Amino acid sequence: MGKSTTPCGSKSTSKPTAKSTSQFFPQNLYQRMSDDLHLTGKAERTRKGYLRAVTQLSNYCRQSPDQLTEDLLRRFFLHLKNERHFAYGSL
């Protein structure tokens, strides 16, 4: 992986850009979340899990994560619990 110049002019050795797989999770928001999780020291597997969960949420609600309401989140959690049979600790 080669180095490239960032907008600030410094060299970057970061991994390739993360790609959203959902039409409801805009690429710029997906990348921002991925970067923020990386900055907080989350492991790659954890980051992928969080991004997958938010992608599933977006797909279920058919909306971008930044447009979701408390009611939509509540409905999604009820769906996970009642229809997908998630354990309480997994919600």
SULFENFEN-V970727 format. One record per residue. SS is DSSP state (h for helix, s for strand, l for the rest). Layout:
BEGIN
{{SS} {SS}}
END
This chain:
BEGIN
{{l} {l} {l} {s} {s} {l} {l} {l} {l} {l} {s} {s} {l} {l} {l} {l} {l} {l} {l} {l} {l} {l} {l} {l} {l} {l} {h} {h} {h} {h} {h} {h} {h} {h} {h} {h} {h} {h} {h} {l} {l} {l} {l} {h} {h} {h} {h} {h} {h} {h} {h} {h} {h} {h} {h} {h} {h} {h} {h} {h} {h} {l} {l} {l} {h} {h} {h} {l} {l} {h} {h} {h} {h} {h} {h} {h} {h} {h} {h} {h} {h} {h} {l} {l} {l} {l} {l} {h} {h} {h} {l}}
END
